[in-house]
Amino acid sequence: MTGTGKWIVHNDADRQGPWRFSDEPRSVTRKSNMHS
């Protein structure tokens, strides 16, 4: 999922933990929970 621009490289996200969204970091946190 690294082509929309909204999603940041999962490698980076994996290192930080919660996905860093460019629009809504909260939305990312929820998706990150489901993704992990």
VEXVOFI-9256 format. One record per residue: residue number from 1; x, z, y of N, C-alpha, C in turn. Coordinates in Angstrom, 1 decimal, always signed. Layout:
BEGIN
{NUM, {X, Z, Y}, {X, Z, Y}, {X, Z, Y}},
...
% end
This chain:
BEGIN
{1, {+0.9, +0.0, -1.2}, {+0.0, +0.0, +0.0}, {+0.9, +0.0, +1.2}},
{2, {+1.7, -1.0, +1.4}, {+2.6, -1.0, +2.6}, {+2.5, -2.4, +3.2}},
{3, {+1.4, -2.7, +3.7}, {+1.3, -4.0, +4.4}, {+0.2, -4.0, +5.5}},
{4, {-0.6, -3.0, +5.5}, {-1.6, -2.9, +6.5}, {-1.0, -2.3, +7.8}},
{5, {+0.1, -1.6, +7.7}, {+0.7, -1.1, +8.9}, {+0.2, +0.3, +9.0}},
{6, {-1.0, +0.6, +8.6}, {-1.6, +1.9, +8.7}, {-0.9, +2.8, +7.7}},
{7, {-0.6, +2.3, +6.5}, {+0.0, +3.1, +5.5}, {+1.5, +3.0, +5.7}},
{8, {+2.2, +4.2, +5.7}, {+3.6, +4.2, +5.8}, {+4.3, +4.2, +4.4}},
{9, {+5.5, +3.8, +4.3}, {+6.1, +3.7, +3.0}, {+5.8, +5.0, +2.2}},
{10, {+5.4, +4.9, +1.0}, {+5.1, +6.0, +0.3}, {+6.3, +6.9, +0.0}},
{11, {+7.4, +6.3, +0.1}, {+8.7, +7.1, -0.1}, {+8.8, +8.1, +1.0}},
{12, {+8.5, +7.7, +2.2}, {+8.6, +8.6, +3.3}, {+7.5, +9.6, +3.2}},
{13, {+6.3, +9.2, +2.8}, {+5.2, +10.1, +2.7}, {+5.4, +11.1, +1.6}},
{14, {+6.0, +10.7, +0.5}, {+6.3, +11.6, -0.6}, {+7.3, +12.7, -0.1}},
{15, {+8.2, +12.3, +0.8}, {+9.2, +13.2, +1.3}, {+8.6, +14.2, +2.2}},
{16, {+7.7, +13.7, +3.1}, {+7.0, +14.6, +4.1}, {+5.9, +15.4, +3.4}},
{17, {+5.2, +14.8, +2.5}, {+4.1, +15.5, +1.8}, {+2.8, +14.9, +2.2}},
{18, {+2.2, +15.3, +3.3}, {+1.0, +14.7, +3.8}, {+1.2, +13.3, +4.3}},
{19, {+0.4, +12.4, +4.0}, {+0.6, +11.0, +4.5}, {+0.5, +11.0, +6.0}},
{20, {+1.4, +10.2, +6.6}, {+1.4, +10.1, +8.1}, {+0.6, +8.9, +8.5}},
{21, {-0.6, +9.1, +9.0}, {-1.4, +7.9, +9.4}, {-1.2, +7.6, +10.8}},
{22, {-1.2, +6.3, +11.2}, {-1.0, +5.9, +12.6}, {-2.3, +6.1, +13.4}},
{23, {-3.4, +6.2, +12.7}, {-4.7, +6.3, +13.4}, {-5.2, +7.7, +13.2}},
{24, {-5.5, +8.1, +12.0}, {-6.0, +9.5, +11.8}, {-5.2, +10.2, +10.7}},
{25, {-4.4, +11.1, +11.1}, {-3.6, +11.9, +10.1}, {-4.5, +12.7, +9.2}},
{26, {-5.6, +13.1, +9.6}, {-6.5, +13.8, +8.8}, {-7.0, +13.0, +7.7}},
{27, {-7.4, +11.8, +8.0}, {-7.9, +10.8, +6.9}, {-6.8, +10.7, +5.9}},
{28, {-5.6, +10.6, +6.3}, {-4.5, +10.4, +5.4}, {-4.3, +11.6, +4.5}},
{29, {-4.5, +12.8, +5.0}, {-4.3, +14.0, +4.2}, {-5.3, +13.9, +3.0}},
{30, {-6.5, +13.5, +3.3}, {-7.5, +13.5, +2.2}, {-7.1, +12.4, +1.2}},
{31, {-6.7, +11.2, +1.7}, {-6.4, +10.2, +0.8}, {-5.1, +10.6, +0.0}},
{32, {-4.2, +11.3, +0.7}, {-3.0, +11.7, +0.0}, {-3.3, +12.6, -1.2}},
{33, {-4.3, +13.5, -1.0}, {-4.7, +14.4, -2.1}, {-5.3, +13.6, -3.2}},
{34, {-6.1, +12.6, -3.0}, {-6.6, +11.8, -4.0}, {-5.5, +10.9, -4.7}},
{35, {-4.7, +10.4, -3.8}, {-3.6, +9.5, -4.3}, {-2.6, +10.3, -5.2}},
{36, {-2.3, +11.5, -4.8}, {-1.3, +12.3, -5.6}, {-2.0, +12.7, -6.9}},
% end
